[in-house]
Amino acid sequence: MTTSPSAFTTASLTALRVVGGLAFASHGAQKLLGWFGGFGPNGGTAELMSRFGLAGVIELVGGVLIAIGLFTRPAAFLASGLMAAAYLTAHWAFGNNSFWWWANGGELALVYCFLWLFFSARGAGPHSLDARMERGRTAP
């Protein structure tokens, strides 16, 4: 049995979306719920009404929405903006005042920023709740 390049591409992008979304959500769970070692040096949680609390909500909710492919475009756009802001405010300004990721430790924020920008432009793809809802609207 041969697999067409488009089937491989679809499966690969679906896996990237799901795994990326779950990994992103884990950062939010760390900040909000104290999971995976918790937040900060003492492993606690972030104050909900703080910038880290807001980031945690966007990461947790946005990551889950992206992973399941529901409201993917707006969730990914918001997540991309969060990561751009994180890179510019926490890494560029904090990391030796250097724009370059190898000097400021902002590789992950940079990669997430462009990963979510890609999915905000592309959408979730055919294996998602977005696609299922769209099929439901166009059914005769």
The first five atom37 places (N, CA, C, CB, O) and aatype in JSON, in Angstrom:
{
  "aatype": [12, 16, 16, 15, 14, 15, 0, 13, 16, 16, 0, 15, 10, 16, 0, 10, 1, 19, 19, 7, 7, 10, 0, 13, 0, 15, 8, 7, 0, 5, 11, 10, 10, 7, 17, 13, 7, 7, 13, 7, 14, 2, 7, 7, 16, 0, 6, 10, 12, 15, 1, 13, 7, 10, 0, 7, 19, 9, 6, 10, 19, 7, 7, 19, 10, 9, 0, 9, 7, 10, 13, 16, 1, 14, 0, 0, 13, 10, 0, 15, 7, 10, 12, 0, 0, 0, 18, 10, 16, 0, 8, 17, 0, 13, 7, 2, 2, 15, 13, 17, 17, 17, 0, 2, 7, 7, 6, 10, 0, 10, 19, 18, 4, 13, 10, 17, 10, 13, 13, 15, 0, 1, 7, 0, 7, 14, 8, 15, 10, 3, 0, 1, 12, 6, 1, 7, 1, 16, 0, 14],
  "atom_mask": [
    [1, 1, 1, 1, 1],
    [1, 1, 1, 1, 1],
    [1, 1, 1, 1, 1],
    [1, 1, 1, 1, 1],
    [1, 1, 1, 1, 1],
    [1, 1, 1, 1, 1],
    [1, 1, 1, 1, 1],
    [1, 1, 1, 1, 1],
    [1, 1, 1, 1, 1],
    [1, 1, 1, 1, 1],
    [1, 1, 1, 1, 1],
    [1, 1, 1, 1, 1],
    [1, 1, 1, 1, 1],
    [1, 1, 1, 1, 1],
    [1, 1, 1, 1, 1],
    [1, 1, 1, 1, 1],
    [1, 1, 1, 1, 1],
    [1, 1, 1, 1, 1],
    [1, 1, 1, 1, 1],
    [1, 1, 1, 0, 1],
    [1, 1, 1, 0, 1],
    [1, 1, 1, 1, 1],
    [1, 1, 1, 1, 1],
    [1, 1, 1, 1, 1],
    [1, 1, 1, 1, 1],
    [1, 1, 1, 1, 1],
    [1, 1, 1, 1, 1],
    [1, 1, 1, 0, 1],
    [1, 1, 1, 1, 1],
    [1, 1, 1, 1, 1],
    [1, 1, 1, 1, 1],
    [1, 1, 1, 1, 1],
    [1, 1, 1, 1, 1],
    [1, 1, 1, 0, 1],
    [1, 1, 1, 1, 1],
    [1, 1, 1, 1, 1],
    [1, 1, 1, 0, 1],
    [1, 1, 1, 0, 1],
    [1, 1, 1, 1, 1],
    [1, 1, 1, 0, 1],
    [1, 1, 1, 1, 1],
    [1, 1, 1, 1, 1],
    [1, 1, 1, 0, 1],
    [1, 1, 1, 0, 1],
    [1, 1, 1, 1, 1],
    [1, 1, 1, 1, 1],
    [1, 1, 1, 1, 1],
    [1, 1, 1, 1, 1],
    [1, 1, 1, 1, 1],
    [1, 1, 1, 1, 1],
    [1, 1, 1, 1, 1],
    [1, 1, 1, 1, 1],
    [1, 1, 1, 0, 1],
    [1, 1, 1, 1, 1],
    [1, 1, 1, 1, 1],
    [1, 1, 1, 0, 1],
    [1, 1, 1, 1, 1],
    [1, 1, 1, 1, 1],
    [1, 1, 1, 1, 1],
    [1, 1, 1, 1, 1],
    [1, 1, 1, 1, 1],
    [1, 1, 1, 0, 1],
    [1, 1, 1, 0, 1],
    [1, 1, 1, 1, 1],
    [1, 1, 1, 1, 1],
    [1, 1, 1, 1, 1],
    [1, 1, 1, 1, 1],
    [1, 1, 1, 1, 1],
    [1, 1, 1, 0, 1],
    [1, 1, 1, 1, 1],
    [1, 1, 1, 1, 1],
    [1, 1, 1, 1, 1],
    [1, 1, 1, 1, 1],
    [1, 1, 1, 1, 1],
    [1, 1, 1, 1, 1],
    [1, 1, 1, 1, 1],
    [1, 1, 1, 1, 1],
    [1, 1, 1, 1, 1],
    [1, 1, 1, 1, 1],
    [1, 1, 1, 1, 1],
    [1, 1, 1, 0, 1],
    [1, 1, 1, 1, 1],
    [1, 1, 1, 1, 1],
    [1, 1, 1, 1, 1],
    [1, 1, 1, 1, 1],
    [1, 1, 1, 1, 1],
    [1, 1, 1, 1, 1],
    [1, 1, 1, 1, 1],
    [1, 1, 1, 1, 1],
    [1, 1, 1, 1, 1],
    [1, 1, 1, 1, 1],
    [1, 1, 1, 1, 1],
    [1, 1, 1, 1, 1],
    [1, 1, 1, 1, 1],
    [1, 1, 1, 0, 1],
    [1, 1, 1, 1, 1],
    [1, 1, 1, 1, 1],
    [1, 1, 1, 1, 1],
    [1, 1, 1, 1, 1],
    [1, 1, 1, 1, 1],
    [1, 1, 1, 1, 1],
    [1, 1, 1, 1, 1],
    [1, 1, 1, 1, 1],
    [1, 1, 1, 1, 1],
    [1, 1, 1, 0, 1],
    [1, 1, 1, 0, 1],
    [1, 1, 1, 1, 1],
    [1, 1, 1, 1, 1],
    [1, 1, 1, 1, 1],
    [1, 1, 1, 1, 1],
    [1, 1, 1, 1, 1],
    [1, 1, 1, 1, 1],
    [1, 1, 1, 1, 1],
    [1, 1, 1, 1, 1],
    [1, 1, 1, 1, 1],
    [1, 1, 1, 1, 1],
    [1, 1, 1, 1, 1],
    [1, 1, 1, 1, 1],
    [1, 1, 1, 1, 1],
    [1, 1, 1, 1, 1],
    [1, 1, 1, 1, 1],
    [1, 1, 1, 1, 1],
    [1, 1, 1, 0, 1],
    [1, 1, 1, 1, 1],
    [1, 1, 1, 0, 1],
    [1, 1, 1, 1, 1],
    [1, 1, 1, 1, 1],
    [1, 1, 1, 1, 1],
    [1, 1, 1, 1, 1],
    [1, 1, 1, 1, 1],
    [1, 1, 1, 1, 1],
    [1, 1, 1, 1, 1],
    [1, 1, 1, 1, 1],
    [1, 1, 1, 1, 1],
    [1, 1, 1, 1, 1],
    [1, 1, 1, 0, 1],
    [1, 1, 1, 1, 1],
    [1, 1, 1, 1, 1],
    [1, 1, 1, 1, 1],
    [1, 1, 1, 1, 1]
  ],
  "atom_positions": [
    [[0.84, -1.18, 0.0], [0.0, 0.0, 0.0], [0.89, 1.24, 0.0], [-0.96, 0.0, 1.22], [1.8, 1.36, 0.82]],
    [[0.62, 2.16, -0.9], [1.4, 3.39, -0.96], [0.59, 4.53, -0.34], [1.8, 3.73, -2.42], [-0.64, 4.55, -0.38]],
    [[1.32, 5.44, 0.22], [0.69, 6.61, 0.84], [1.04, 7.82, 0.01], [1.16, 6.79, 2.32], [2.2, 8.05, -0.33]],
    [[0.04, 8.59, -0.33], [0.28, 9.78, -1.15], [0.97, 10.85, -0.31], [-1.05, 10.32, -1.74], [0.8, 10.89, 0.91]],
    [[1.75, 11.72, -0.96], [2.4, 12.8, -0.23], [1.4, 13.69, 0.52], [3.22, 13.65, -1.17], [1.7, 14.18, 1.61]],
    [[0.21, 13.9, -0.06], [-0.75, 14.76, 0.63], [-1.28, 14.1, 1.89], [-1.91, 15.09, -0.31], [-1.56, 14.79, 2.88]],
    [[-1.44, 12.76, 1.89], [-1.88, 12.06, 3.1], [-0.81, 12.14, 4.18], [-2.21, 10.59, 2.78], [-1.12, 12.34, 5.35]],
    [[0.46, 12.0, 3.78], [1.55, 12.12, 4.74], [1.62, 13.54, 5.3], [2.89, 11.73, 4.08], [1.83, 13.73, 6.5]],
    [[1.45, 14.53, 4.44], [1.48, 15.92, 4.88], [0.34, 16.2, 5.86], [1.38, 16.87, 3.68], [0.56, 16.83, 6.9]],
    [[-0.84, 15.73, 5.55], [-1.99, 15.92, 6.44], [-1.74, 15.26, 7.79], [-3.26, 15.36, 5.8], [-1.99, 15.87, 8.83]],
    [[-1.26, 14.04, 7.79], [-0.99, 13.33, 9.05], [0.11, 14.03, 9.84], [-0.6, 11.87, 8.76], [0.01, 14.15, 11.06]],
    [[1.14, 14.48, 9.17], [2.25, 15.16, 9.84], [1.81, 16.47, 10.47], [3.39, 15.43, 8.86], [2.16, 16.76, 11.62]],
    [[1.04, 17.26, 9.73], [0.58, 18.54, 10.26], [-0.43, 18.34, 11.4], [-0.05, 19.39, 9.15], [-0.47, 19.13, 12.34]],
    [[-1.23, 17.3, 11.31], [-2.16, 16.99, 12.4], [-1.37, 16.62, 13.65], [-3.12, 15.84, 12.01], [-1.68, 17.09, 14.74]],
    [[-0.36, 15.78, 13.5], [0.47, 15.4, 14.64], [1.19, 16.61, 15.23], [1.49, 14.33, 14.22], [1.28, 16.74, 16.45]],
    [[1.69, 17.49, 14.39], [2.36, 18.71, 14.86], [1.39, 19.58, 15.65], [2.94, 19.49, 13.68], [1.75, 20.11, 16.7]],
    [[0.18, 19.74, 15.14], [-0.83, 20.55, 15.83], [-1.19, 19.96, 17.19], [-2.08, 20.69, 14.97], [-1.23, 20.67, 18.19]],
    [[-1.44, 18.66, 17.22], [-1.87, 18.01, 18.46], [-0.75, 18.02, 19.5], [-2.31, 16.56, 18.19], [-0.96, 18.42, 20.64]],
    [[0.43, 17.59, 19.11], [1.55, 17.53, 20.06], [1.96, 18.93, 20.5], [2.75, 16.79, 19.44], [2.22, 19.16, 21.68]],
    [[2.03, 19.87, 19.56], [2.35, 21.25, 19.92], [1.33, 21.85, 20.86], [0.0, 0.0, 0.0], [1.68, 22.52, 21.83]],
    [[0.05, 21.61, 20.58], [-1.01, 22.13, 21.44], [-0.95, 21.56, 22.85], [0.0, 0.0, 0.0], [-1.12, 22.29, 23.82]],
    [[-0.71, 20.26, 22.95], [-0.61, 19.64, 24.29], [0.62, 20.13, 25.05], [-0.57, 18.11, 24.17], [0.55, 20.37, 26.25]],
    [[1.73, 20.28, 24.35], [2.94, 20.8, 24.99], [2.72, 22.24, 25.46], [4.14, 20.74, 24.01], [3.15, 22.61, 26.56]],
    [[2.05, 23.04, 24.64], [1.75, 24.43, 25.0], [0.82, 24.47, 26.2], [1.11, 25.18, 23.8], [1.02, 25.26, 27.12]],
    [[-0.2, 23.61, 26.2], [-1.14, 23.55, 27.32], [-0.43, 23.16, 28.62], [-2.26, 22.56, 27.02], [-0.84, 23.6, 29.7]],
    [[0.6, 22.35, 28.52], [1.32, 21.94, 29.74], [1.99, 23.13, 30.42], [2.37, 20.88, 29.4], [2.12, 23.14, 31.64]],
    [[2.4, 24.13, 29.65], [2.98, 25.33, 30.25], [1.91, 26.1, 31.03], [3.6, 26.24, 29.17], [2.19, 26.65, 32.1]],
    [[0.69, 26.14, 30.5], [-0.4, 26.77, 31.21], [-0.78, 26.0, 32.46], [0.0, 0.0, 0.0], [-1.05, 26.6, 33.5]],
    [[-0.81, 24.67, 32.37], [-1.12, 23.84, 33.54], [-0.06, 24.02, 34.62], [-1.22, 22.36, 33.14], [-0.37, 23.98, 35.81]],
    [[1.16, 24.22, 34.21], [2.23, 24.47, 35.17], [2.0, 25.78, 35.91], [3.6, 24.5, 34.45], [2.14, 25.84, 37.13]],
    [[1.63, 26.83, 35.18], [1.41, 28.13, 35.79], [0.15, 28.18, 36.65], [1.34, 29.19, 34.73], [0.16, 28.73, 37.75]],
    [[-0.94, 27.62, 36.13], [-2.24, 27.76, 36.8], [-2.52, 26.68, 37.84], [-3.33, 27.74, 35.78], [-3.13, 26.96, 38.88]],
    [[-2.08, 25.46, 37.57], [-2.45, 24.34, 38.42], [-1.29, 23.79, 39.26], [-3.0, 23.24, 37.57], [-1.49, 22.94, 40.12]],
    [[-0.09, 24.28, 39.0], [1.08, 23.79, 39.73], [1.56, 22.43, 39.26], [0.0, 0.0, 0.0], [2.37, 21.8, 39.94]],
    [[1.08, 21.96, 38.11], [1.49, 20.66, 37.59], [2.91, 20.74, 37.0], [0.5, 20.16, 36.51], [3.42, 21.83, 36.75]],
    [[3.51, 19.6, 36.8], [4.8, 19.48, 36.12], [5.9, 20.31, 36.8], [4.67, 19.9, 34.66], [6.73, 20.92, 36.13]],
    [[5.88, 20.32, 38.11], [6.89, 21.06, 38.85], [6.45, 22.43, 39.3], [0.0, 0.0, 0.0], [7.15, 23.09, 40.08]],
    [[5.31, 22.88, 38.83], [4.79, 24.17, 39.26], [5.48, 25.36, 38.63], [0.0, 0.0, 0.0], [6.34, 25.22, 37.76]],
    [[5.09, 26.51, 39.1], [5.56, 27.78, 38.54], [6.51, 28.46, 39.53], [4.37, 28.7, 38.2], [6.27, 28.46, 40.74]],
    [[7.55, 29.03, 39.02], [8.48, 29.79, 39.84], [9.46, 28.89, 40.59], [0.0, 0.0, 0.0], [9.44, 27.67, 40.47]],
    [[10.31, 29.54, 41.37], [11.38, 28.78, 42.05], [10.85, 27.81, 43.12], [12.36, 29.74, 42.68], [11.52, 26.83, 43.43]],
    [[9.68, 28.08, 43.68], [9.13, 27.21, 44.72], [8.08, 26.24, 44.2], [8.54, 28.04, 45.82], [7.48, 25.51, 44.99]],
    [[7.85, 26.23, 42.9], [6.91, 25.29, 42.31], [5.46, 25.56, 42.64], [0.0, 0.0, 0.0], [4.67, 24.62, 42.75]],
    [[5.08, 26.8, 42.8], [3.7, 27.15, 43.12], [2.87, 27.41, 41.88], [0.0, 0.0, 0.0], [3.09, 26.81, 40.83]],
    [[1.91, 28.31, 42.03], [1.07, 28.71, 40.91], [1.16, 30.22, 40.75], [-0.4, 28.27, 41.12], [1.53, 30.94, 41.68]],
    [[0.83, 30.69, 39.57], [0.84, 32.13, 39.29], [-0.48, 32.74, 39.75], [1.08, 32.4, 37.77], [-1.52, 32.08, 39.71]],
    [[-0.44, 33.98, 40.18], [-1.66, 34.71, 40.49], [-2.48, 34.83, 39.21], [-1.35, 36.13, 41.08], [-1.96, 35.21, 38.16]],
    [[-3.76, 34.5, 39.29], [-4.61, 34.5, 38.1], [-4.68, 35.89, 37.47], [-6.01, 34.02, 38.46], [-4.67, 36.0, 36.24]],
    [[-4.75, 36.92, 38.26], [-4.87, 38.29, 37.74], [-3.5, 38.96, 37.6], [-5.78, 39.13, 38.65], [-3.32, 40.11, 38.0]],
    [[-2.57, 38.24, 37.03], [-1.24, 38.77, 36.75], [-0.9, 38.46, 35.3], [-0.16, 38.18, 37.72], [-1.65, 37.74, 34.63]],
    [[0.2, 38.98, 34.83], [0.56, 38.68, 33.44], [0.88, 37.2, 33.27], [1.76, 39.53, 33.01], [0.62, 36.64, 32.2]],
    [[1.44, 36.56, 34.29], [1.71, 35.13, 34.19], [0.42, 34.33, 34.29], [2.68, 34.7, 35.29], [0.3, 33.27, 33.67]],
    [[-0.54, 34.82, 35.06], [-1.84, 34.17, 35.13], [-2.56, 34.23, 33.79], [0.0, 0.0, 0.0], [-3.11, 33.24, 33.32]],
    [[-2.54, 35.41, 33.17], [-3.15, 35.57, 31.84], [-2.44, 34.67, 30.82], [-3.09, 37.04, 31.39], [-3.09, 34.02, 30.0]],
    [[-1.12, 34.65, 30.89], [-0.36, 33.78, 29.98], [-0.75, 32.32, 30.21], [1.16, 33.97, 30.17], [-0.91, 31.56, 29.25]],
    [[-0.9, 31.93, 31.46], [-1.29, 30.56, 31.77], [-2.65, 30.19, 31.21], [0.0, 0.0, 0.0], [-2.84, 29.08, 30.72]],
    [[-3.6, 31.13, 31.3], [-4.94, 30.87, 30.74], [-4.86, 30.7, 29.23], [-5.91, 32.03, 31.1], [-5.44, 29.77, 28.68]],
    [[-4.14, 31.6, 28.56], [-4.01, 31.5, 27.1], [-3.29, 30.21, 26.72], [-3.25, 32.72, 26.54], [-3.69, 29.55, 25.76]],
    [[-2.25, 29.85, 27.46], [-1.51, 28.62, 27.15], [-2.37, 27.38, 27.38], [-0.25, 28.55, 28.01], [-2.41, 26.49, 26.53]],
    [[-3.06, 27.31, 28.51], [-3.84, 26.12, 28.82], [-5.06, 25.98, 27.91], [-4.29, 26.15, 30.28], [-5.25, 24.95, 27.27]],
    [[-5.88, 27.02, 27.86], [-7.09, 26.96, 27.04], [-6.74, 26.93, 25.55], [-8.03, 28.16, 27.35], [-7.26, 26.12, 24.8]],
    [[-5.85, 27.83, 25.14], [-5.45, 27.87, 23.73], [-4.78, 26.59, 23.29], [0.0, 0.0, 0.0], [-5.04, 26.1, 22.19]],
    [[-3.92, 26.03, 24.12], [-3.25, 24.78, 23.77], [-4.22, 23.63, 23.59], [0.0, 0.0, 0.0], [-4.08, 22.84, 22.66]],
    [[-5.21, 23.53, 24.48], [-6.21, 22.47, 24.35], [-7.05, 22.69, 23.1], [-7.12, 22.42, 25.61], [-7.31, 21.74, 22.35]],
    [[-7.48, 23.93, 22.85], [-8.28, 24.22, 21.65], [-7.5, 23.89, 20.38], [-8.71, 25.69, 21.64], [-8.05, 23.31, 19.44]],
    [[-6.24, 24.25, 20.35], [-5.41, 23.95, 19.17], [-5.25, 22.44, 19.02], [-4.02, 24.63, 19.29], [-5.36, 21.92, 17.91]],
    [[-4.99, 21.74, 20.11], [-4.78, 20.3, 20.05], [-6.01, 19.56, 19.52], [-4.42, 19.76, 21.43], [-5.88, 18.64, 18.72]],
    [[-7.2, 19.97, 19.95], [-8.41, 19.29, 19.48], [-8.93, 19.88, 18.18], [-9.5, 19.35, 20.55], [-9.84, 19.34, 17.55]],
    [[-8.34, 21.0, 17.77], [-8.73, 21.6, 16.5], [-10.05, 22.33, 16.56], [0.0, 0.0, 0.0], [-10.84, 22.26, 15.61]],
    [[-10.32, 23.02, 17.65], [-11.56, 23.78, 17.82], [-11.22, 25.26, 17.93], [-12.35, 23.29, 19.07], [-10.42, 25.66, 18.77]],
    [[-11.83, 26.08, 17.09], [-11.53, 27.51, 17.02], [-10.02, 27.72, 16.85], [-12.05, 28.25, 18.3], [-9.43, 28.6, 17.48]],
    [[-9.43, 26.92, 16.01], [-7.98, 26.87, 15.88], [-7.39, 28.19, 15.41], [-7.59, 25.78, 14.92], [-6.4, 28.66, 15.97]],
    [[-7.98, 28.79, 14.4], [-7.39, 30.04, 13.87], [-7.32, 31.13, 14.93], [-8.19, 30.53, 12.67], [-6.24, 31.68, 15.14]],
    [[-8.43, 31.49, 15.61], [-8.31, 32.54, 16.61], [-7.46, 32.13, 17.82], [-9.69, 32.95, 17.08], [-6.73, 32.96, 18.37]],
    [[-7.56, 30.87, 18.24], [-6.75, 30.41, 19.38], [-5.26, 30.48, 19.05], [-7.14, 28.97, 19.78], [-4.46, 30.92, 19.87]],
    [[-4.9, 30.04, 17.85], [-3.5, 30.06, 17.43], [-3.0, 31.49, 17.24], [-3.31, 29.26, 16.13], [-1.85, 31.8, 17.56]],
    [[-3.85, 32.38, 16.73], [-3.46, 33.77, 16.56], [-3.19, 34.43, 17.91], [-4.55, 34.56, 15.8], [-2.19, 35.14, 18.07]],
    [[-4.06, 34.19, 18.88], [-3.87, 34.73, 20.23], [-2.6, 34.14, 20.87], [-5.11, 34.44, 21.12], [-1.83, 34.86, 21.49]],
    [[-2.4, 32.84, 20.71], [-1.22, 32.18, 21.27], [0.06, 32.71, 20.61], [-1.32, 30.66, 21.09], [1.07, 32.89, 21.29]],
    [[0.01, 32.95, 19.31], [1.17, 33.52, 18.61], [1.5, 34.91, 19.15], [0.9, 33.58, 17.1], [2.67, 35.22, 19.39]],
    [[0.48, 35.72, 19.35], [0.71, 37.05, 19.91], [1.28, 37.0, 21.31], [0.0, 0.0, 0.0], [2.15, 37.79, 21.67]],
    [[0.8, 36.05, 22.11], [1.34, 35.87, 23.47], [2.82, 35.55, 23.41], [0.58, 34.76, 24.21], [3.62, 36.1, 24.17]],
    [[3.19, 34.65, 22.52], [4.59, 34.25, 22.42], [5.46, 35.37, 21.85], [4.73, 33.0, 21.56], [6.62, 35.5, 22.24]],
    [[4.92, 36.17, 20.95], [5.68, 37.33, 20.45], [5.92, 38.31, 21.59], [4.92, 38.02, 19.28], [7.02, 38.83, 21.75]],
    [[4.87, 38.56, 22.38], [5.02, 39.47, 23.53], [6.0, 38.89, 24.55], [3.65, 39.72, 24.2], [6.81, 39.63, 25.11]],
    [[5.93, 37.59, 24.79], [6.86, 36.96, 25.73], [8.3, 37.1, 25.25], [6.5, 35.47, 25.92], [9.2, 37.4, 26.03]],
    [[8.5, 36.89, 23.96], [9.85, 37.01, 23.42], [10.38, 38.44, 23.58], [9.88, 36.6, 21.93], [11.51, 38.65, 24.02]],
    [[9.54, 39.4, 23.23], [10.01, 40.79, 23.26], [10.15, 41.34, 24.67], [9.05, 41.67, 22.48], [11.07, 42.12, 24.93]],
    [[9.26, 40.96, 25.58], [9.31, 41.54, 26.93], [10.13, 40.72, 27.91], [7.92, 41.69, 27.46], [10.84, 41.29, 28.75]],
    [[10.05, 39.41, 27.83], [10.74, 38.59, 28.82], [12.12, 38.12, 28.36], [9.9, 37.4, 29.17], [13.02, 37.96, 29.18]],
    [[12.3, 37.9, 27.07], [13.57, 37.36, 26.6], [14.49, 38.43, 26.04], [13.33, 36.3, 25.56], [15.65, 38.52, 26.43]],
    [[13.99, 39.24, 25.13], [14.83, 40.28, 24.56], [15.22, 41.28, 25.64], [14.12, 40.99, 23.39], [16.4, 41.62, 25.78]],
    [[14.25, 41.76, 26.4], [14.52, 42.75, 27.43], [15.3, 42.16, 28.6], [13.22, 43.36, 27.93], [16.09, 42.86, 29.24]],
    [[15.08, 40.87, 28.89], [15.69, 40.26, 30.07], [17.03, 39.59, 29.76], [14.74, 39.24, 30.66], [17.97, 39.69, 30.56]],
    [[17.13, 38.93, 28.64], [18.3, 38.1, 28.33], [19.48, 38.89, 27.81], [0.0, 0.0, 0.0], [19.74, 38.86, 26.6]],
    [[20.19, 39.57, 28.65], [21.37, 40.34, 28.27], [21.06, 41.42, 27.24], [22.44, 39.41, 27.71], [21.95, 41.88, 26.52]],
    [[19.81, 41.83, 27.17], [19.36, 42.86, 26.25], [19.75, 42.51, 24.8], [19.95, 44.23, 26.64], [20.1, 43.39, 24.01]],
    [[19.68, 41.24, 24.47], [20.03, 40.79, 23.14], [18.79, 40.32, 22.4], [21.07, 39.67, 23.2], [17.96, 39.61, 22.97]],
    [[18.65, 40.7, 21.15], [17.54, 40.26, 20.31], [17.69, 38.78, 19.94], [17.46, 41.1, 19.03], [16.68, 38.11, 19.7]],
    [[18.89, 38.26, 19.9], [19.17, 36.93, 19.38], [18.87, 35.85, 20.41], [20.61, 36.83, 18.94], [19.3, 35.92, 21.56]],
    [[18.11, 34.85, 19.97], [17.62, 33.78, 20.84], [18.73, 32.97, 21.49], [16.73, 32.86, 20.07], [18.55, 32.46, 22.6]],
    [[19.86, 32.84, 20.83], [20.94, 32.05, 21.44], [21.54, 32.78, 22.63], [22.04, 31.76, 20.4], [22.21, 32.16, 23.47]],
    [[21.31, 34.09, 22.73], [21.83, 34.85, 23.86], [20.77, 35.14, 24.92], [22.41, 36.15, 23.37], [21.11, 35.38, 26.08]],
    [[19.48, 35.12, 24.54], [18.45, 35.52, 25.51], [17.57, 34.37, 25.99], [17.59, 36.57, 24.91], [16.67, 34.6, 26.8]],
    [[17.79, 33.15, 25.52], [17.02, 32.0, 25.98], [15.59, 31.94, 25.46], [0.0, 0.0, 0.0], [14.76, 31.25, 26.05]],
    [[15.3, 32.64, 24.39], [13.93, 32.72, 23.91], [13.58, 31.78, 22.78], [0.0, 0.0, 0.0], [12.62, 32.03, 22.05]],
    [[14.34, 30.69, 22.6], [14.09, 29.79, 21.47], [12.67, 29.24, 21.47], [15.07, 28.64, 21.5], [12.01, 29.25, 20.44]],
    [[12.2, 28.77, 22.62], [10.89, 28.14, 22.69], [9.79, 29.15, 22.38], [10.67, 27.51, 24.07], [8.85, 28.84, 21.64]],
    [[9.88, 30.35, 22.94], [8.88, 31.38, 22.65], [8.88, 31.72, 21.16], [9.14, 32.65, 23.49], [7.82, 31.91, 20.57]],
    [[10.04, 31.8, 20.56], [10.15, 32.12, 19.14], [9.54, 31.02, 18.28], [11.62, 32.33, 18.76], [8.8, 31.31, 17.34]],
    [[9.85, 29.77, 18.59], [9.31, 28.66, 17.81], [7.79, 28.58, 17.96], [9.95, 27.34, 18.24], [7.08, 28.42, 16.97]],
    [[7.28, 28.69, 19.2], [5.83, 28.68, 19.41], [5.16, 29.85, 18.67], [5.51, 28.75, 20.9], [4.09, 29.67, 18.09]],
    [[5.77, 31.02, 18.69], [5.2, 32.18, 18.01], [4.95, 31.87, 16.54], [6.12, 33.39, 18.15], [3.86, 32.14, 16.03]],
    [[5.94, 31.33, 15.87], [5.79, 31.08, 14.44], [5.0, 29.8, 14.15], [7.15, 30.99, 13.79], [4.35, 29.71, 13.11]],
    [[5.04, 28.83, 15.04], [4.2, 27.65, 14.88], [2.73, 28.04, 14.93], [4.52, 26.6, 15.97], [1.95, 27.61, 14.08]],
    [[2.35, 28.83, 15.91], [0.94, 29.24, 16.04], [0.56, 30.23, 14.95], [0.69, 29.86, 17.42], [-0.6, 30.24, 14.52]],
    [[1.48, 31.05, 14.49], [1.18, 31.92, 13.36], [0.87, 31.09, 12.12], [2.36, 32.89, 13.09], [-0.04, 31.42, 11.36]],
    [[1.61, 30.02, 11.91], [1.36, 29.1, 10.79], [-0.05, 28.52, 10.89], [2.41, 27.97, 10.77], [-0.8, 28.55, 9.91]],
    [[-0.43, 27.99, 12.07], [-1.74, 27.37, 12.2], [-2.87, 28.4, 12.19], [-1.81, 26.55, 13.48], [-4.0, 28.07, 11.83]],
    [[-2.59, 29.63, 12.58], [-3.63, 30.65, 12.47], [-3.91, 30.97, 11.01], [-3.23, 31.93, 13.22], [-5.04, 31.31, 10.65]],
    [[-2.91, 30.87, 10.16], [-3.09, 31.1, 8.73], [-3.64, 29.87, 8.02], [-1.77, 31.53, 8.09], [-4.49, 29.99, 7.13]],
    [[-3.18, 28.68, 8.39], [-3.56, 27.44, 7.71], [-4.87, 26.87, 8.19], [-2.48, 26.42, 7.88], [-5.64, 26.32, 7.4]],
    [[-5.14, 27.01, 9.48], [-6.29, 26.33, 10.07], [-5.88, 24.97, 10.6], [0.0, 0.0, 0.0], [-4.72, 24.58, 10.48]],
    [[-6.82, 24.26, 11.17], [-6.52, 23.0, 11.85], [-6.34, 21.83, 10.9], [-7.61, 22.67, 12.8], [-5.65, 20.87, 11.24]],
    [[-6.92, 21.9, 9.72], [-6.83, 20.78, 8.8], [-8.03, 19.86, 8.91], [0.0, 0.0, 0.0], [-8.94, 20.11, 9.7]],
    [[-8.04, 18.79, 8.11], [-9.23, 17.94, 8.01], [-9.5, 17.07, 9.24], [-9.09, 17.06, 6.83], [-10.64, 16.65, 9.45]],
    [[-8.5, 16.8, 10.05], [-8.69, 15.96, 11.24], [-8.83, 16.86, 12.47], [-7.51, 14.96, 11.42], [-7.93, 16.92, 13.3]],
    [[-9.96, 17.55, 12.57], [-10.17, 18.5, 13.66], [-11.66, 18.71, 13.88], [-9.47, 19.85, 13.35], [-12.49, 18.35, 13.04]],
    [[-11.98, 19.28, 15.01], [-13.38, 19.63, 15.27], [-13.83, 20.78, 14.38], [-13.58, 20.0, 16.75], [-15.0, 20.85, 14.0]],
    [[-12.92, 21.67, 14.03], [-13.27, 22.75, 13.1], [-13.76, 22.16, 11.78], [-12.04, 23.68, 12.85], [-14.78, 22.6, 11.24]],
    [[-13.04, 21.17, 11.25], [-13.43, 20.54, 9.97], [-14.74, 19.8, 10.13], [-12.33, 19.57, 9.48], [-15.58, 19.83, 9.22]],
    [[-14.93, 19.14, 11.25], [-16.18, 18.41, 11.47], [-17.37, 19.38, 11.52], [-16.1, 17.59, 12.79], [-18.42, 19.1, 10.96]],
    [[-17.19, 20.51, 12.19], [-18.27, 21.51, 12.25], [-18.54, 22.09, 10.86], [-17.91, 22.64, 13.24], [-19.69, 22.33, 10.5]],
    [[-17.49, 22.31, 10.09], [-17.66, 22.84, 8.73], [-18.4, 21.84, 7.86], [-16.3, 23.18, 8.11], [-19.27, 22.23, 7.08]],
    [[-18.07, 20.55, 7.97], [-18.78, 19.53, 7.2], [-20.24, 19.49, 7.6], [-18.14, 18.15, 7.41], [-21.1, 19.26, 6.75]],
    [[-20.54, 19.7, 8.87], [-21.92, 19.7, 9.34], [-22.72, 20.86, 8.78], [0.0, 0.0, 0.0], [-23.92, 20.72, 8.53]],
    [[-22.05, 22.01, 8.57], [-22.74, 23.18, 8.01], [-23.01, 23.05, 6.53], [-21.94, 24.43, 8.25], [-23.99, 23.59, 6.03]],
    [[-22.15, 22.32, 5.82], [-22.31, 22.22, 4.37], [-23.06, 20.97, 3.94], [-20.96, 22.24, 3.7], [-23.25, 20.75, 2.75]],
    [[-23.48, 20.14, 4.89], [-24.2, 18.92, 4.54], [-25.58, 19.28, 3.98], [-24.34, 17.99, 5.77], [-26.2, 20.24, 4.43]],
    [[-26.07, 18.5, 3.0], [-27.37, 18.82, 2.38], [-28.52, 18.64, 3.35], [-27.6, 17.95, 1.15], [-29.67, 18.87, 2.99]]
  ]
}
